[in-house]
Amino acid sequence: MPTRAALPYWLYVRRVFWFLHVPQLFSTCVAFSLVADMGIWRGDVGNWSMYFWCICFIVTLFIAIVEVNDLQPRFPFYWYNFPVTFACYATLICLSASIIYSITYVQFLPDGPEWDRAITATAFSCVASVLYAIEMAGTWNFYKLKEIPCYMHTVPGLLNVLETFVAGVIFAFLSNTSLYLHQPALEWCVAVYSICFIPTAVTILLNLGKWENRLPIFFPIFQLVLTVLFVLLYISALVLWPLYQFSEEFGGQPQRSSDVSCMDDLMCAWDQRLAVAVLTAINLLVYVADLGYWAHKVSVEIEEQSRKP
């Protein structure tokens, strides 16, 4: 197993703790506290944002405690893969919370103390996303681990994180089961999101644990076959979801005004349907990029093998 950097290691830990972990804890805590203090003005989007800020705070605190107390050797995996992976997700989580909270909720609040708190919370969430991005990009430099490969600093690693994150946001919208339970075609779309999410998450774990070479098949070929399947599945979802949600011929609602749940300006069922459709298209593009990477990787490997005597 790779060893950590040589002395003075504690200097690196202290630097990351004071310049990254403490500001991350402060930013997520302030964002959470400001929205929690709004009471009935929080709304569903506010509760959703609070949940993710709280998760980021708790995991960051856990990472800081482990590193400050030098508990990394007690874990059965290479420790630094964990904080950099979490930083990738925390960057996307805080950024998404900032964007969704401001677009779907803050702009509709009346001027006053609640609006000020919401704007300030959004600003701190943006600061947190920047801090996590710095940690994601700089962890290997902070701890002088340049000689050790980092999966999250590779193209497939970043694409896998983005794929699972977008799928997670889709699942958040699909918590409203009324969006899809009335149509088998829409239930198929939900199945597609799950079928693609689970192997992608397993792929991340295999690479972080350095277990990808234990598969009975050459890993790039395995990834290529899986990604082709995922692209085909997402294409079916991208066709069926908008067709059954927005086409009147299939019982959909083509306009927002036709949805009785959209009487106010906040996010309603029609908005959630549209969000899932857009996120499906985004994830399809990410999987296509992933497919291009693995196709190139496999072709290069085959070419190299053919050149060998």
Beta strands, then each sheet from edge to edge (+ up, - down):
end
